[in-house]
Amino acid sequence: MPLVLISLAVIILDRVTKILVQSHLAEGESIPVVPGVMSLTYILNPGAAFGMLEHQRLFFILMTVAVIAVLIYFWRRIKEEAIVVQLGAAFFLGGAVGNLIDRIETGFVIDFFDFYFWPIFNVADIFICVGVGLIVWNIVMDECRKTEPQK
């Protein structure tokens, strides 16, 4: 149950940050936070990461719902001691739902973290990446433990 609360916290954090950006910036407006390094730039992203598959709203909604359903199905089967995987799944789920809400409401995802050298992203994107990273890290570590010579 606490992992569901983590997912809900991610969704709430994502929604609050997007509402703040929408209420304080005009679309396309940018405010430097660390000049030359990072700005807050309000954009509406019609695609996926790096602008791929622009204007494929229905595709993204259906794919996200399918991924969420698969994740929830497998989440119930994750062993309790696999806390890293559980946390990764909770982060991923929260981020996916956060971006899904945007797509359903507007057809776009609200992005605002702008590091100039990288595509603009949001809080949900951070948690999706960290969640996937935790799951992959756990898989790699499990494989390393399996291949370690027994002493």
VMD Tcl script that builds the backbone (N, CA, C; Angstrom):
set m [mol new atoms 453]
animate dup $m
set s [atomselect $m all]
$s set {name element resname resid chain x y z} {
  {N N MET 1 A 0.800 -1.212 0.000}
  {CA C MET 1 A 0.000 0.000 0.000}
  {C C MET 1 A 0.841 1.274 0.000}
  {N N PRO 2 A 1.959 1.346 0.740}
  {CA C PRO 2 A 2.754 2.578 0.707}
  {C C PRO 2 A 3.249 2.912 -0.699}
  {N N LEU 3 A 3.452 1.892 -1.552}
  {CA C LEU 3 A 3.918 2.158 -2.905}
  {C C LEU 3 A 2.844 2.852 -3.731}
  {N N VAL 4 A 1.579 2.555 -3.473}
  {CA C VAL 4 A 0.489 3.269 -4.133}
  {C C VAL 4 A 0.537 4.737 -3.717}
  {N N LEU 5 A 0.842 4.977 -2.451}
  {CA C LEU 5 A 0.957 6.356 -1.973}
  {C C LEU 5 A 2.118 7.078 -2.644}
  {N N ILE 6 A 3.196 6.358 -2.913}
  {CA C ILE 6 A 4.331 6.960 -3.624}
  {C C ILE 6 A 3.893 7.358 -5.032}
  {N N SER 7 A 3.189 6.482 -5.720}
  {CA C SER 7 A 2.680 6.818 -7.059}
  {C C SER 7 A 1.757 8.030 -7.002}
  {N N LEU 8 A 0.879 8.064 -6.017}
  {CA C LEU 8 A -0.024 9.214 -5.864}
  {C C LEU 8 A 0.751 10.496 -5.587}
  {N N ALA 9 A 1.799 10.410 -4.771}
  {CA C ALA 9 A 2.629 11.584 -4.485}
  {C C ALA 9 A 3.302 12.092 -5.759}
  {N N VAL 10 A 3.768 11.180 -6.596}
  {CA C VAL 10 A 4.387 11.570 -7.869}
  {C C VAL 10 A 3.358 12.273 -8.753}
  {N N ILE 11 A 2.160 11.713 -8.837}
  {CA C ILE 11 A 1.096 12.321 -9.650}
  {C C ILE 11 A 0.777 13.718 -9.134}
  {N N ILE 12 A 0.639 13.861 -7.830}
  {CA C ILE 12 A 0.317 15.167 -7.242}
  {C C ILE 12 A 1.439 16.166 -7.489}
  {N N LEU 13 A 2.686 15.764 -7.265}
  {CA C LEU 13 A 3.826 16.656 -7.512}
  {C C LEU 13 A 3.860 17.091 -8.974}
  {N N ASP 14 A 3.637 16.155 -9.877}
  {CA C ASP 14 A 3.620 16.470 -11.307}
  {C C ASP 14 A 2.507 17.461 -11.624}
  {N N ARG 15 A 1.309 17.200 -11.140}
  {CA C ARG 15 A 0.162 18.083 -11.415}
  {C C ARG 15 A 0.383 19.478 -10.843}
  {N N VAL 16 A 0.867 19.549 -9.605}
  {CA C VAL 16 A 1.080 20.858 -8.971}
  {C C VAL 16 A 2.107 21.673 -9.752}
  {N N THR 17 A 3.216 21.045 -10.152}
  {CA C THR 17 A 4.241 21.795 -10.894}
  {C C THR 17 A 3.697 22.270 -12.239}
  {N N LYS 18 A 2.901 21.460 -12.901}
  {CA C LYS 18 A 2.342 21.862 -14.193}
  {C C LYS 18 A 1.327 22.991 -14.031}
  {N N ILE 19 A 0.531 22.928 -12.983}
  {CA C ILE 19 A -0.434 24.003 -12.712}
  {C C ILE 19 A 0.302 25.304 -12.415}
  {N N LEU 20 A 1.377 25.223 -11.636}
  {CA C LEU 20 A 2.167 26.424 -11.338}
  {C C LEU 20 A 2.768 27.024 -12.606}
  {N N VAL 21 A 3.309 26.179 -13.463}
  {CA C VAL 21 A 3.889 26.670 -14.720}
  {C C VAL 21 A 2.805 27.333 -15.567}
  {N N GLN 22 A 1.656 26.685 -15.701}
  {CA C GLN 22 A 0.571 27.241 -16.507}
  {C C GLN 22 A 0.058 28.564 -15.953}
  {N N SER 23 A 0.064 28.697 -14.637}
  {CA C SER 23 A -0.491 29.913 -14.037}
  {C C SER 23 A 0.510 31.066 -13.977}
  {N N HIS 24 A 1.799 30.781 -14.159}
  {CA C HIS 24 A 2.804 31.841 -14.052}
  {C C HIS 24 A 3.553 32.142 -15.345}
  {N N LEU 25 A 3.408 31.283 -16.349}
  {CA C LEU 25 A 4.101 31.498 -17.622}
  {C C LEU 25 A 3.108 31.398 -18.774}
  {N N ALA 26 A 3.360 32.183 -19.810}
  {CA C ALA 26 A 2.595 32.035 -21.043}
  {C C ALA 26 A 3.250 30.928 -21.867}
  {N N GLU 27 A 2.469 30.274 -22.705}
  {CA C GLU 27 A 3.047 29.224 -23.545}
  {C C GLU 27 A 4.198 29.806 -24.371}
  {N N GLY 28 A 5.334 29.132 -24.329}
  {CA C GLY 28 A 6.530 29.587 -25.038}
  {C C GLY 28 A 7.413 30.518 -24.227}
  {N N GLU 29 A 6.906 31.016 -23.103}
  {CA C GLU 29 A 7.693 31.923 -22.258}
  {C C GLU 29 A 8.775 31.146 -21.515}
  {N N SER 30 A 9.903 31.813 -21.320}
  {CA C SER 30 A 11.043 31.182 -20.661}
  {C C SER 30 A 11.607 32.122 -19.606}
  {N N ILE 31 A 11.879 31.577 -18.423}
  {CA C ILE 31 A 12.488 32.342 -17.331}
  {C C ILE 31 A 13.800 31.665 -16.955}
  {N N PRO 32 A 14.931 32.378 -17.119}
  {CA C PRO 32 A 16.210 31.770 -16.726}
  {C C PRO 32 A 16.254 31.515 -15.220}
  {N N VAL 33 A 16.681 30.329 -14.843}
  {CA C VAL 33 A 16.874 29.978 -13.438}
  {C C VAL 33 A 18.359 30.061 -13.126}
  {N N VAL 34 A 19.165 29.418 -13.942}
  {CA C VAL 34 A 20.625 29.521 -13.896}
  {C C VAL 34 A 21.031 29.915 -15.317}
  {N N PRO 35 A 21.295 31.214 -15.553}
  {CA C PRO 35 A 21.567 31.681 -16.912}
  {C C PRO 35 A 22.618 30.831 -17.636}
  {N N GLY 36 A 22.271 30.463 -18.855}
  {CA C GLY 36 A 23.160 29.656 -19.673}
  {C C GLY 36 A 23.122 28.171 -19.367}
  {N N VAL 37 A 22.412 27.792 -18.297}
  {CA C VAL 37 A 22.359 26.381 -17.907}
  {C C VAL 37 A 20.925 25.853 -17.922}
  {N N MET 38 A 20.032 26.563 -17.221}
  {CA C MET 38 A 18.668 26.057 -17.071}
  {C C MET 38 A 17.651 27.182 -17.016}
  {N N SER 39 A 16.535 26.951 -17.685}
  {CA C SER 39 A 15.401 27.866 -17.641}
  {C C SER 39 A 14.132 27.070 -17.377}
  {N N LEU 40 A 13.110 27.772 -16.965}
  {CA C LEU 40 A 11.762 27.214 -16.956}
  {C C LEU 40 A 11.102 27.733 -18.226}
  {N N THR 41 A 10.747 26.833 -19.119}
  {CA C THR 41 A 10.166 27.187 -20.410}
  {C C THR 41 A 8.891 26.378 -20.589}
  {N N TYR 42 A 7.767 27.074 -20.703}
  {CA C TYR 42 A 6.474 26.407 -20.811}
  {C C TYR 42 A 6.194 26.049 -22.268}
  {N N ILE 43 A 6.157 24.750 -22.548}
  {CA C ILE 43 A 5.783 24.290 -23.883}
  {C C ILE 43 A 4.719 23.200 -23.767}
  {N N LEU 44 A 3.977 23.041 -24.841}
  {CA C LEU 44 A 3.018 21.948 -24.961}
  {C C LEU 44 A 3.612 20.962 -25.956}
  {N N ASN 45 A 3.941 19.776 -25.477}
  {CA C ASN 45 A 4.603 18.765 -26.287}
  {C C ASN 45 A 3.548 17.852 -26.924}
  {N N PRO 46 A 3.418 17.885 -28.256}
  {CA C PRO 46 A 2.417 17.049 -28.921}
  {C C PRO 46 A 2.893 15.625 -29.203}
  {N N GLY 47 A 4.137 15.319 -28.839}
  {CA C GLY 47 A 4.695 14.003 -29.146}
  {C C GLY 47 A 5.266 13.334 -27.917}
  {N N ALA 48 A 6.273 12.517 -28.165}
  {CA C ALA 48 A 6.964 11.802 -27.090}
  {C C ALA 48 A 8.312 12.466 -26.872}
  {N N ALA 49 A 9.192 11.765 -26.194}
  {CA C ALA 49 A 10.538 12.277 -25.953}
  {C C ALA 49 A 11.181 12.664 -27.278}
  {N N PHE 50 A 11.906 13.761 -27.252}
  {CA C PHE 50 A 12.628 14.267 -28.422}
  {C C PHE 50 A 11.682 14.642 -29.565}
  {N N GLY 51 A 10.405 14.876 -29.250}
  {CA C GLY 51 A 9.433 15.298 -30.255}
  {C C GLY 51 A 8.999 14.208 -31.229}
  {N N MET 52 A 9.287 12.972 -30.897}
  {CA C MET 52 A 8.916 11.877 -31.804}
  {C C MET 52 A 7.400 11.675 -31.820}
  {N N LEU 53 A 6.897 11.232 -32.959}
  {CA C LEU 53 A 5.482 10.875 -33.136}
  {C C LEU 53 A 4.539 12.007 -32.731}
  {N N GLU 54 A 4.816 13.202 -33.229}
  {CA C GLU 54 A 3.966 14.345 -32.891}
  {C C GLU 54 A 2.523 14.113 -33.326}
  {N N HIS 55 A 1.605 14.642 -32.540}
  {CA C HIS 55 A 0.168 14.647 -32.828}
  {C C HIS 55 A -0.427 13.241 -32.970}
  {N N GLN 56 A 0.050 12.324 -32.182}
  {CA C GLN 56 A -0.487 10.961 -32.163}
  {C C GLN 56 A -1.183 10.723 -30.818}
  {N N ARG 57 A -2.089 11.636 -30.461}
  {CA C ARG 57 A -2.739 11.633 -29.149}
  {C C ARG 57 A -3.370 10.287 -28.799}
  {N N LEU 58 A -4.213 9.770 -29.671}
  {CA C LEU 58 A -4.903 8.513 -29.374}
  {C C LEU 58 A -3.906 7.376 -29.194}
  {N N PHE 59 A -2.894 7.325 -30.044}
  {CA C PHE 59 A -1.853 6.301 -29.931}
  {C C PHE 59 A -1.201 6.354 -28.553}
  {N N PHE 60 A -0.805 7.564 -28.110}
  {CA C PHE 60 A -0.134 7.699 -26.817}
  {C C PHE 60 A -1.060 7.359 -25.656}
  {N N ILE 61 A -2.306 7.755 -25.748}
  {CA C ILE 61 A -3.257 7.435 -24.677}
  {C C ILE 61 A -3.434 5.922 -24.575}
  {N N LEU 62 A -3.662 5.261 -25.701}
  {CA C LEU 62 A -3.866 3.808 -25.685}
  {C C LEU 62 A -2.610 3.066 -25.232}
  {N N MET 63 A -1.451 3.487 -25.715}
  {CA C MET 63 A -0.198 2.837 -25.312}
  {C C MET 63 A 0.059 3.029 -23.818}
  {N N THR 64 A -0.187 4.231 -23.322}
  {CA C THR 64 A 0.041 4.502 -21.904}
  {C C THR 64 A -0.899 3.677 -21.036}
  {N N VAL 65 A -2.166 3.609 -21.416}
  {CA C VAL 65 A -3.126 2.797 -20.656}
  {C C VAL 65 A -2.696 1.329 -20.672}
  {N N ALA 66 A -2.239 0.837 -21.814}
  {CA C ALA 66 A -1.786 -0.560 -21.909}
  {C C ALA 66 A -0.566 -0.803 -21.023}
  {N N VAL 67 A 0.398 0.109 -21.057}
  {CA C VAL 67 A 1.605 -0.039 -20.230}
  {C C VAL 67 A 1.241 0.007 -18.750}
  {N N ILE 68 A 0.349 0.920 -18.377}
  {CA C ILE 68 A -0.083 1.014 -16.979}
  {C C ILE 68 A -0.771 -0.285 -16.554}
  {N N ALA 69 A -1.621 -0.833 -17.404}
  {CA C ALA 69 A -2.321 -2.087 -17.079}
  {C C ALA 69 A -1.328 -3.229 -16.887}
  {N N VAL 70 A -0.351 -3.339 -17.774}
  {CA C VAL 70 A 0.670 -4.390 -17.653}
  {C C VAL 70 A 1.476 -4.185 -16.376}
  {N N LEU 71 A 1.842 -2.936 -16.102}
  {CA C LEU 71 A 2.618 -2.639 -14.898}
  {C C LEU 71 A 1.848 -3.020 -13.639}
  {N N ILE 72 A 0.583 -2.664 -13.576}
  {CA C ILE 72 A -0.234 -3.010 -12.405}
  {C C ILE 72 A -0.361 -4.527 -12.279}
  {N N TYR 73 A -0.535 -5.218 -13.397}
  {CA C TYR 73 A -0.627 -6.679 -13.380}
  {C C TYR 73 A 0.642 -7.290 -12.777}
  {N N PHE 74 A 1.796 -6.842 -13.244}
  {CA C PHE 74 A 3.054 -7.403 -12.747}
  {C C PHE 74 A 3.430 -6.872 -11.366}
  {N N TRP 75 A 2.988 -5.665 -11.030}
  {CA C TRP 75 A 3.307 -5.053 -9.745}
  {C C TRP 75 A 2.845 -5.954 -8.609}
  {N N ARG 76 A 1.689 -6.541 -8.760}
  {CA C ARG 76 A 1.147 -7.415 -7.712}
  {C C ARG 76 A 1.990 -8.667 -7.538}
  {N N ARG 77 A 2.810 -8.984 -8.530}
  {CA C ARG 77 A 3.625 -10.198 -8.476}
  {C C ARG 77 A 5.075 -9.936 -8.081}
  {N N ILE 78 A 5.402 -8.669 -7.869}
  {CA C ILE 78 A 6.770 -8.339 -7.461}
  {C C ILE 78 A 6.960 -8.770 -6.010}
  {N N LYS 79 A 8.033 -9.463 -5.756}
  {CA C LYS 79 A 8.309 -9.933 -4.396}
  {C C LYS 79 A 8.505 -8.740 -3.464}
  {N N GLU 80 A 8.029 -8.905 -2.230}
  {CA C GLU 80 A 8.147 -7.830 -1.245}
  {C C GLU 80 A 9.583 -7.408 -1.010}
  {N N GLU 81 A 10.512 -8.361 -1.058}
  {CA C GLU 81 A 11.906 -8.017 -0.789}
  {C C GLU 81 A 12.554 -7.268 -1.957}
  {N N ALA 82 A 11.889 -7.228 -3.098}
  {CA C ALA 82 A 12.418 -6.512 -4.268}
  {C C ALA 82 A 11.984 -5.052 -4.208}
  {N N ILE 83 A 12.366 -4.370 -3.146}
  {CA C ILE 83 A 11.919 -2.997 -2.900}
  {C C ILE 83 A 12.378 -2.031 -3.987}
  {N N VAL 84 A 13.555 -2.269 -4.567}
  {CA C VAL 84 A 14.042 -1.384 -5.632}
  {C C VAL 84 A 13.115 -1.473 -6.847}
  {N N VAL 85 A 12.691 -2.676 -7.188}
  {CA C VAL 85 A 11.772 -2.862 -8.314}
  {C C VAL 85 A 10.413 -2.252 -7.983}
  {N N GLN 86 A 9.947 -2.455 -6.765}
  {CA C GLN 86 A 8.668 -1.878 -6.360}
  {C C GLN 86 A 8.709 -0.353 -6.428}
  {N N LEU 87 A 9.787 0.230 -5.935}
  {CA C LEU 87 A 9.929 1.683 -5.971}
  {C C LEU 87 A 10.004 2.172 -7.414}
  {N N GLY 88 A 10.770 1.471 -8.239}
  {CA C GLY 88 A 10.857 1.832 -9.654}
  {C C GLY 88 A 9.500 1.775 -10.330}
  {N N ALA 89 A 8.740 0.732 -10.035}
  {CA C ALA 89 A 7.401 0.596 -10.612}
  {C C ALA 89 A 6.484 1.713 -10.122}
  {N N ALA 90 A 6.582 2.072 -8.847}
  {CA C ALA 90 A 5.758 3.156 -8.292}
  {C C ALA 90 A 6.093 4.485 -8.960}
  {N N PHE 91 A 7.382 4.768 -9.133}
  {CA C PHE 91 A 7.804 6.002 -9.810}
  {C C PHE 91 A 7.303 6.020 -11.253}
  {N N PHE 92 A 7.522 4.903 -11.959}
  {CA C PHE 92 A 7.108 4.821 -13.360}
  {C C PHE 92 A 5.600 5.022 -13.489}
  {N N LEU 93 A 4.841 4.332 -12.647}
  {CA C LEU 93 A 3.383 4.428 -12.698}
  {C C LEU 93 A 2.922 5.865 -12.454}
  {N N GLY 94 A 3.460 6.504 -11.426}
  {CA C GLY 94 A 3.080 7.884 -11.132}
  {C C GLY 94 A 3.384 8.823 -12.286}
  {N N GLY 95 A 4.562 8.681 -12.871}
  {CA C GLY 95 A 4.935 9.529 -14.005}
  {C C GLY 95 A 4.070 9.275 -15.228}
  {N N ALA 96 A 3.804 8.013 -15.507}
  {CA C ALA 96 A 2.978 7.670 -16.669}
  {C C ALA 96 A 1.565 8.229 -16.517}
  {N N VAL 97 A 1.003 8.107 -15.329}
  {CA C VAL 97 A -0.343 8.641 -15.090}
  {C C VAL 97 A -0.333 10.165 -15.192}
  {N N GLY 98 A 0.708 10.810 -14.668}
  {CA C GLY 98 A 0.802 12.268 -14.760}
  {C C GLY 98 A 0.759 12.757 -16.200}
  {N N ASN 99 A 1.546 12.144 -17.068}
  {CA C ASN 99 A 1.541 12.545 -18.475}
  {C C ASN 99 A 0.253 12.121 -19.182}
  {N N LEU 100 A -0.326 10.997 -18.765}
  {CA C LEU 100 A -1.595 10.553 -19.347}
  {C C LEU 100 A -2.701 11.576 -19.073}
  {N N ILE 101 A -2.724 12.111 -17.870}
  {CA C ILE 101 A -3.727 13.129 -17.527}
  {C C ILE 101 A -3.619 14.310 -18.486}
  {N N ASP 102 A -2.389 14.769 -18.753}
  {CA C ASP 102 A -2.192 15.874 -19.704}
  {C C ASP 102 A -2.749 15.522 -21.077}
  {N N ARG 103 A -2.395 14.344 -21.561}
  {CA C ARG 103 A -2.816 13.951 -22.917}
  {C C ARG 103 A -4.340 13.866 -23.023}
  {N N ILE 104 A -4.980 13.354 -21.984}
  {CA C ILE 104 A -6.441 13.250 -22.005}
  {C C ILE 104 A -7.066 14.638 -21.942}
  {N N GLU 105 A -6.544 15.508 -21.074}
  {CA C GLU 105 A -7.111 16.849 -20.898}
  {C C GLU 105 A -6.893 17.747 -22.107}
  {N N THR 106 A -5.675 17.749 -22.650}
  {CA C THR 106 A -5.323 18.756 -23.655}
  {C C THR 106 A -4.812 18.194 -24.979}
  {N N GLY 107 A -4.422 16.931 -24.992}
  {CA C GLY 107 A -3.807 16.377 -26.190}
  {C C GLY 107 A -2.311 16.608 -26.236}
  {N N PHE 108 A -1.787 17.305 -25.252}
  {CA C PHE 108 A -0.367 17.621 -25.164}
  {C C PHE 108 A 0.152 17.250 -23.784}
  {N N VAL 109 A 1.473 17.197 -23.658}
  {CA C VAL 109 A 2.101 17.062 -22.345}
  {C C VAL 109 A 2.769 18.393 -22.035}
  {N N ILE 110 A 2.553 18.888 -20.835}
  {CA C ILE 110 A 3.146 20.156 -20.407}
  {C C ILE 110 A 4.578 19.888 -19.957}
  {N N ASP 111 A 5.534 20.525 -20.624}
  {CA C ASP 111 A 6.950 20.400 -20.281}
  {C C ASP 111 A 7.490 21.770 -19.905}
  {N N PHE 112 A 8.529 21.786 -19.048}
  {CA C PHE 112 A 9.035 23.084 -18.609}
  {C C PHE 112 A 10.483 23.114 -18.151}
  {N N PHE 113 A 11.108 22.004 -17.802}
  {CA C PHE 113 A 12.526 22.030 -17.416}
  {C C PHE 113 A 13.360 22.099 -18.692}
  {N N ASP 114 A 14.096 23.177 -18.850}
  {CA C ASP 114 A 14.841 23.425 -20.089}
  {C C ASP 114 A 16.327 23.580 -19.773}
  {N N PHE 115 A 17.112 22.561 -20.131}
  {CA C PHE 115 A 18.558 22.590 -19.916}
  {C C PHE 115 A 19.313 22.875 -21.206}
  {N N TYR 116 A 18.665 23.505 -22.177}
  {CA C TYR 116 A 19.262 23.959 -23.436}
  {C C TYR 116 A 19.846 22.841 -24.278}
  {N N PHE 117 A 20.680 22.007 -23.716}
  {CA C PHE 117 A 21.353 20.951 -24.470}
  {C C PHE 117 A 20.503 19.677 -24.523}
  {N N TRP 118 A 19.341 19.697 -23.906}
  {CA C TRP 118 A 18.498 18.507 -23.784}
  {C C TRP 118 A 17.058 18.913 -24.068}
  {N N PRO 119 A 16.231 18.032 -24.610}
  {CA C PRO 119 A 14.824 18.393 -24.817}
  {C C PRO 119 A 14.143 18.778 -23.498}
  {N N ILE 120 A 13.184 19.671 -23.586}
  {CA C ILE 120 A 12.453 20.150 -22.408}
  {C C ILE 120 A 11.596 18.999 -21.861}
  {N N PHE 121 A 11.536 18.899 -20.519}
  {CA C PHE 121 A 10.837 17.775 -19.889}
  {C C PHE 121 A 10.115 18.244 -18.641}
  {N N ASN 122 A 9.479 17.310 -17.915}
  {CA C ASN 122 A 8.694 17.660 -16.729}
  {C C ASN 122 A 8.966 16.681 -15.584}
  {N N VAL 123 A 8.280 16.878 -14.478}
  {CA C VAL 123 A 8.458 16.031 -13.292}
  {C C VAL 123 A 8.089 14.578 -13.595}
  {N N ALA 124 A 7.000 14.363 -14.318}
  {CA C ALA 124 A 6.595 12.987 -14.652}
  {C C ALA 124 A 7.699 12.273 -15.424}
  {N N ASP 125 A 8.312 12.981 -16.370}
  {CA C ASP 125 A 9.398 12.384 -17.161}
  {C C ASP 125 A 10.562 11.960 -16.272}
  {N N ILE 126 A 10.873 12.777 -15.278}
  {CA C ILE 126 A 11.964 12.446 -14.350}
  {C C ILE 126 A 11.654 11.131 -13.636}
  {N N PHE 127 A 10.438 11.022 -13.119}
  {CA C PHE 127 A 10.084 9.812 -12.369}
  {C C PHE 127 A 9.979 8.580 -13.271}
  {N N ILE 128 A 9.542 8.763 -14.504}
  {CA C ILE 128 A 9.526 7.637 -15.446}
  {C C ILE 128 A 10.951 7.138 -15.663}
  {N N CYS 129 A 11.876 8.059 -15.920}
  {CA C CYS 129 A 13.279 7.671 -16.169}
  {C C CYS 129 A 13.922 7.046 -14.936}
  {N N VAL 130 A 13.703 7.643 -13.771}
  {CA C VAL 130 A 14.274 7.084 -12.540}
  {C C VAL 130 A 13.662 5.710 -12.266}
  {N N GLY 131 A 12.355 5.574 -12.469}
  {CA C GLY 131 A 11.697 4.280 -12.257}
  {C C GLY 131 A 12.262 3.196 -13.155}
  {N N VAL 132 A 12.397 3.499 -14.438}
  {CA C VAL 132 A 12.981 2.526 -15.369}
  {C C VAL 132 A 14.423 2.232 -14.968}
  {N N GLY 133 A 15.162 3.276 -14.589}
  {CA C GLY 133 A 16.554 3.088 -14.163}
  {C C GLY 133 A 16.671 2.153 -12.967}
  {N N LEU 134 A 15.794 2.311 -11.987}
  {CA C LEU 134 A 15.821 1.435 -10.811}
  {C C LEU 134 A 15.517 -0.012 -11.181}
  {N N ILE 135 A 14.545 -0.199 -12.055}
  {CA C ILE 135 A 14.188 -1.562 -12.469}
  {C C ILE 135 A 15.345 -2.202 -13.231}
  {N N VAL 136 A 15.927 -1.466 -14.170}
  {CA C VAL 136 A 17.057 -1.995 -14.945}
  {C C VAL 136 A 18.244 -2.272 -14.028}
  {N N TRP 137 A 18.529 -1.346 -13.119}
  {CA C TRP 137 A 19.645 -1.526 -12.176}
  {C C TRP 137 A 19.448 -2.810 -11.368}
  {N N ASN 138 A 18.233 -3.033 -10.900}
  {CA C ASN 138 A 17.952 -4.243 -10.124}
  {C C ASN 138 A 18.160 -5.502 -10.965}
  {N N ILE 139 A 17.713 -5.472 -12.205}
  {CA C ILE 139 A 17.899 -6.627 -13.097}
  {C C ILE 139 A 19.384 -6.897 -13.304}
  {N N VAL 140 A 20.159 -5.848 -13.569}
  {CA C VAL 140 A 21.605 -6.003 -13.778}
  {C C VAL 140 A 22.270 -6.544 -12.518}
  {N N MET 141 A 21.909 -5.996 -11.371}
  {CA C MET 141 A 22.510 -6.453 -10.111}
  {C C MET 141 A 22.149 -7.911 -9.833}
  {N N ASP 142 A 20.907 -8.299 -10.113}
  {CA C ASP 142 A 20.513 -9.707 -9.941}
  {C C ASP 142 A 21.341 -10.619 -10.833}
  {N N GLU 143 A 21.558 -10.207 -12.068}
  {CA C GLU 143 A 22.364 -11.016 -12.992}
  {C C GLU 143 A 23.810 -11.105 -12.516}
  {N N CYS 144 A 24.339 -10.001 -11.994}
  {CA C CYS 144 A 25.715 -10.014 -11.467}
  {C C CYS 144 A 25.831 -10.972 -10.286}
  {N N ARG 145 A 24.826 -10.969 -9.416}
  {CA C ARG 145 A 24.854 -11.876 -8.260}
  {C C ARG 145 A 24.780 -13.336 -8.701}
  {N N LYS 146 A 24.032 -13.600 -9.752}
  {CA C LYS 146 A 23.898 -14.972 -10.248}
  {C C LYS 146 A 25.200 -15.476 -10.863}
  {N N THR 147 A 25.967 -14.577 -11.470}
  {CA C THR 147 A 27.192 -14.999 -12.158}
  {C C THR 147 A 28.432 -14.902 -11.285}
  {N N GLU 148 A 28.281 -14.374 -10.060}
  {CA C GLU 148 A 29.423 -14.310 -9.137}
  {C C GLU 148 A 29.883 -15.715 -8.789}
  {N N PRO 149 A 31.199 -15.938 -8.772}
  {CA C PRO 149 A 31.680 -17.264 -8.364}
  {C C PRO 149 A 31.327 -17.530 -6.899}
  {N N GLN 150 A 30.877 -18.724 -6.643}
  {CA C GLN 150 A 30.526 -19.114 -5.273}
  {C C GLN 150 A 31.791 -19.400 -4.475}
  {N N LYS 151 A 31.844 -18.894 -3.256}
  {CA C LYS 151 A 33.025 -19.109 -2.399}
  {C C LYS 151 A 32.746 -20.159 -1.375}
}
mol reanalyze $m
mol bondsrecalc $m
mol representation Tube
mol addrep $m
